[in-house]
Amino acid sequence: MASRTTLNAANLKALGAERLAELLIEISTGDAAAKRKLRLALAGAQSPKDAAREVNKRLTSIARARTFVNWQNRKKLVDDLETQRRAIVDQIAPADPQEALDLIWRFLAVADPVFERCDDSSGTVIGIFHQALSDLADIATKAEADPRVTADRVFAALQDNGFGQYDGIITILAPLLGETGLTHLEQRITEYGREEITVPPPEERRAVAYGLNITIYADEMRARQRDSMVRMALMEIADARGDVDAFIAQYDTETRAVPQIAAEIAIRLLEDERPEEALGFIEGAQREDGRFVPEAWHAARLATLDALGRRDEAQAARWQLFENELSVAFLRDYLKNLPDFDDIEAEQKAMDHAAAHKDPLVALHFFLEWPAPDRAAALLIAQRAKINGDHYEILTPAAEALRNAHPLAATIALRAMIDFTLTQARSSRYGHAARHLATCADLAKQIADFGGIEDHETYQSRLKREHGRKQAFWARVSGG
């Protein structure tokens, strides 16, 4: 049973409304964000219209702000945006969906001025706007929004999608748009694509003044952006209708031979039960020049072979892809398509093949992804002399995954990174290496037999002999 001093709703209610009000005033003093939340709550208690006015005022302030938001102060902006979004969805939409609809469009429009002054390297801020886009579909449905009016709003949004806040809007709103809205939107986009943006040919540009050249370049960029938007929107409309041919028509013949594009086309043809045509696109995009072929192309080819009943050929291709790339996805697919009980022997064969890979780090990554921790541990111990300690992106998660059940293997992974850091004098990694050495000391307590590998005291003594002059590292070790 929770203590009466535990912070929970039941205990706080016991304080009474008057005392809680006093505490809220005290806590919010000097805290602008807290005050805004309280004002919004008070407005919502009066009416949805009052809450909408508060949200609208705040969105205007956010749009007009000029202070740059970096990763250090991004959380305040995120909390502020999320507060406004939640107010629209939870407080306003249930009582007045039409008011909420106008506000959610207004919220999405704030994205441009926000991103012009915001570092969103983590993707947190754009995630809020994408959530608002999902909210838009629900609110518009409740508001029984007119399909043609919605189409006009979508058209305007697509022209102002510089930061991707409206990505996928046609797909999201397709059920609401229906054929009436999709047709209206298609007409507007097609007409927009036909608008002429005059861009002189290169030979004429050389003869014009520098300032005019800048204008010509801007017009050229505008034309490219317009054409890209039109093509992507028409493809999304085609997908919403399930019209594969209209989707394909947006690509010229040369582009259709790009493996990634061919895969997208093939998958849609398969969904339309046209596997022969899908195979034609897949085979038309085969690479004979040794360049990279994306996994999506291979996956589409396999799905096509299966659809055509060529399962033995598909299985042979799956195994070959696994052998060549140690692909977890293709091996799982291969095993799934085997007859019952054949998968156990095949999996053992696959593990043996991976263990024999020429690059132990590639094999280690595969074993971690599968997962096969026993195999990963055995590999680290057997191939320890070949482990490149520069690859911390593999070795760090390996050490973490193995530290409990396989402390010796985890120690080898950590030592590889320590040795690389010190041998190459990578001072920027000294802090990490010092922490790895401390972890090795902890792991040593769990290792009963180091076998032919140095125990921890011997290893650390050798480090001091070989790298004793690297005082910056040893200062980190001493400092803990």
N, C-alpha and C positions, 0 to 999 in steps of 0.2 A: 504493500500500500504506500502511495506517494506521501511524502511529508507535506504538512500544511504550508511549508515555505517554498515548496517546489513551484517553479513558474509554469503554471498551466491555466487553462481557461476557468476551471472550476474554482481554484484558489483566488484568482483575480476577481471573479464575480463576488466573492465573499467580502471584498473591500467596500463594495457599495459604489453606486454611480458617482456620488459627489467626490469621494476620495480618488476614484479612478480619473475623473476629470481633472482634478488638481495635479495628479501625477503626469498626465498627458501634457498639460500646459508646461509643467516644469521640464519634462524630458524634451519637448519640442523647442524650448527656448534656445535660440542660436542654431537651430537645425532646420534649414530651409526646406529640405526634402520632407522631413517629418511634418512640418506645418502644411505643406502642400497636400500631403495625404489626409491630414485631418480636415482641411477645408473641403477636399473632394468628398470625403465621407459625409460631412455636414450637408453639402450641396445635394448629394445623392439621397439623403434622408428627406430632403424637401420635395424634390421631384426629378425625373430624368432630364427635364429641360435645364434645370439648375446645374446638374452634374455635367451635361453636355457643354454648357457655357464655360464651366471650369476647365474642362478638357480642351476646348477650343482655344481658350486663352493660353493655356500652357503649351499647346502645340505651336501657337504663334510665337511664343517666347523662345521655344526650342529652335524654330526655323530661323529666327532673327539673330540668335546667338553667334558670336564670332570667336569665342575662346577655343583654342585647339585642344582636342581631347586625345591624350596619348594612353598607353596601356596602364599607366599608373592611376589615372583618374577616370578611366573608362567605366568603372562600376557604377559611379553616380549617374552617368548618362543612361546606362543600361537599366538601372532601377527606375529612373524617371520615365523612360519610354515604356517599360513594362507596366508601370502603374497606370499610365494613360490607356494602354491597350486593354488591360484588365477592366478598367472602369467602363470602357466602351462595351466590352463583351458581357461583363457580369452585372453592371448596374443599369446601363442604358438600353441595351438590345432587348432584354426580356420585356420591358414596358413600352418601348418606342423604337421598334426595329428600323423605321425610316430615318429617324434622327441618328441612330447608330450607324446606318449605312453611309450617310453623308460624312460622318465623323471618321469611319474606318478608311474611306477614300482620302480624307484629309490627312489622316495619320500616315498613310503610305506615301503621300506627296511630300512629307517632311524628310523622307530618306535622302533626297538630293542635297539639301543644305546641311544635313547631319554628316553625310559622308565627305563632303567638301572640307570638313574641319575635324575629321575623326580618323584615328588609326584603328582599323578593325582587322588587324592581322590574325586575330583568334577566330574571326567569323561570328562572334557573339552578337554583334549589332545587326548584321544582315539576317541572322536567325530570327530576331524579333520581327523584322519586317516580313519575312517569309511566313511566320506564324500568323501575322496579321492578314496575309493574303488568304490563308486557309479560313480565318475568321470571316473574311469578306464573303466567301461563298455561303457560309451558314447564315450570315446576317441578311444577305441579299435574298436568299430563299425565304426567310421569315418575312421580309419586307415585301415579298411578291414583286420584286423589281421588274420593270418592263424590259424585255429582251433587247429591243432596239436601243433603248437608252443605255442599257448596260454595255451593249456593243460599242456605242459611241465613247463611253468612258474607257473601255478597254483599248480602243484605237488611240485615244489621247495618251493613255498610260504607256503604250508600246513606243510612242515617240519620245518618251521621257524616261527611258529605262537605263540611264547611264551607269548605274551601279548594280543592276540586276535585281532590284527589289520586286520587279514585276515578272520575273522569269517563271514561266509555266502558267501564266494567268489564264490563257485560253483553255488549257486543259482543265484547270481548276473550276472555271466558270462554265464549261461546256454544257453540263446538265441544265443549268439555269438559262443559258443562251438558247438552247434548242436549235432547230433548223432555221427558225426565223432570225434569231440573233446571229448565228454563224453566217448565214447568207448576207445579212446586212454588213457584218464585220468584213467578210470577204470582199464585198463590193468596195467598201471604203479603202481597204488595204490595196486592192488592185488599182483603183484610181490613183491613190497616193504613189504607187510604184510607177505609174505612167507620167507623173509630173516631170517636166523637163528641167534638169539642172545643167546648164550649159557649161561645159569644161573644154577649153581649147585644146587641140592636140599638142603634143610636146614640142613640135617644131615651131609652133606659133608662140609658145610660152617664153622661148628664149628672147624674143624681141620685145617683151613688155617690161615695164618698170618693176623694180624690186617690190614695192608696196603692192602693186597689182598682182604680182606673182603670189604673194601671201594669200590674197583673196582667192585666187584661182585654186591654190592648194586647199584652202578651207572648203571651197565648193566641191572639190574632188573628194575630200574626206566625207563631207555631208552626203554626197551621192553614194559612196560606198556603204556608209552606215544605213542609209535609207534602203538600199538594195538588200543588205543583209537582214534588216528587220522585216522587210516584206517577205523574203524567202522563208525565214524562220516562222513567221506568223502563218503563212499559207501552209507550211508543213504541219504546224500544230492544228490548224483547222482540218486538214486532211486526216490527221490521226484521230481527231475528235469524231469525225464522220466514219472512220474506218475505211477511208478511200485510199488504198495503197497506191493506185496509179497516180492520183493527184500528188501524193507524197513523193513518188519517184520523179515526177515531172519537174520538181523544183531543182533537180540536179542535172547538169549537162553530162554528156556521155563520158567525158574524161573523168569527172568527179565521181561518177558511179563506179569507176574502177579502183578507187581508193579503198583499201581493205576495210577500214572502219565504217565507211559509208555503205559499202557493199553488204557488210554484216547487218547494219540497221535495216537496209532494204530487205534482205533475206528473211530476217526475223518477222517482219510484217507480212511478207508473202506466205510464210509458213502459217502464221495466224489466220491468213485468208485461204488456207488449204491449197496453196499453189507451190508445192515443193520443187517441181521441175524448173520453174522460173527462178526460184530461190537459188537452186544449184547453178543456174546460168550466171547469176550475178556473182556468186561466190567464186566460181572458176574463172570468171572474167577479171577478178581482182587478185589472182595469185601472184606472188612476188617471185620472180626468177633472178632478181639482181642481188639477193642476199640482204635486202633491207628488212628492217623490223616489221614483223607482222603482229598486230595486236591480238590479245587473247580473245577479244570479242569475235574476230574473224574465225578463229579456230572453233569457238563455241557454236557459232552459227553454222559452220560447215558440218560439225558433228550432229547438230539438231536436224539439219537437212538430210544427211545420210540416213539417220534413224527414220525420218518421215518417209523416205523412199524405200524403206525396208532393207537397206544395205547395212545391217547391224554389224556383221563381221568386219566390214571395212571401217566402220566407225570405231569399233573396239580396238582394232589394230592402230588406228590413228591416235586414240586416247593413250594407249600404252607408249607409243612413240613420243608423244608430247611429254608424258611423264619422264621417260628416259632422258630426253634431251634437256628438259628444263627443271626437273624435280618439282613439278607442279602438283601441289596438294589438291587443287580443285579437279584437275584432270584424272588424278589417281582415284579420288573418291568417286568420280563419275564412272571410271572404268570398273571399279569393284562393285558399284551399285548395279551395273548391267551384267554381271556374271551370274551364272546359275547358282542356286543355293549350295553352300559349303565350299564352292571353288574359291571364294573370296579369301579364305584364311590362308591358303597356300600362296595365292597371288600376292597378298599383303606381305607375307614373309619374303617372297622374292623381291618385292619392291623395296623393302627395308634393306635387304642385302645390297641391292643395286645402289641405293642412296649412300650407304656406308662406304662404298668403294669409289665414290665420286672424287675426281682429281682435286677439287677445292673443298677442304674440310669445312670451311665456313658456310658454303652453299648447302652442304649436307646437314650441318648443325642447324641452320635456319629451317630446313625442311623438317627435321626431327622435332624442333620446338613447335612448329606450326601444326604438325600432324595431330596430336602430340605423341611423341615417343621418348619420354625422359630418360629411360634406361639406355636407349640407343644414343641419345645425345651425350649422356655421361660417358659411355664407353668410347665414343668418338673423341671427346675432349682428352681423355686420358691416353688413348692410343696415338692420337695425332698431335699431341701437345707441342711438339717441336715445329709443326707447320702452321700453327695458329698465328694469324696476323693481328696483333693487338691494336691496330689502328681502327678496327671495325667495332667500335664500342656500341653501335646501334644493334649489333647481333649479340655481342658478348655480355653487355649489361643485362638484357632480359634473360640470357642464358643463365648467368650467375644467380639471378633472382629466382628463376624457375627451379633451379637444381639445389639451392642452398640447404633445404631441409632434408631431402632424401639422398642427395648426392653431394655432400659437402666437399669432397676431394675434387670432383669435376668443377664445382663452382669456384673453388680456389684456383684451379688452373685457368679458368676464364678471367678471373680478376688479376692474376699474376701476369697474364699476357698483356693486359692493358697497362699495368704498372710498368712492366719492362719496356714496352714501346714508348710510353711517356718519358721515362727517364733516359733511355738510350737516344731518343731523338730530341731530348731537351725541350719537350713541348710544355713550356712553363704555364700556358693557359689551362693545362689539364692537371697541374700539380695538386690542386684541391681535391679533384676526383680521385687521383691516384692515392693520396693520403687516406681518403675514406675507404678505398678498396683495401689498402693495407690493414686498416683497423678491422675491416670485415673478415679478412683472412685470419687475423689473430683470433677472432671469435669462432670462426669455422674450425680452426685447428683443434679446439676443445672437443669437437664432435668426431674427429678423425682418429680412429684407433690405429690404423696402419697406413702410412704414406707410401708403402711399397718402395719403388725405386725413385721416388720423388722427394726432393728436399723437404724436411719438416719446416715449420714456420720460423723457428729461431735461426736455423741454418740459412734459410732464404733471406731473412731480414739482415743477417750479418753480411751476406754477400752483397746485398744492395748497398750497405754502408761502405764496403770496401770499394765497390765499383763506382758509386755515385755519391760518395761522401761530401764532395764539394758543392753539390747542388743544395745549398743552404735554404733556398726558398722552399724546396720540397720538404726537407727535414723540419723546418720551422712549422709547416702545416701538420706534420706527423706529431710533433711535440705538443702543438696547440690543441690536438685532438679534434 
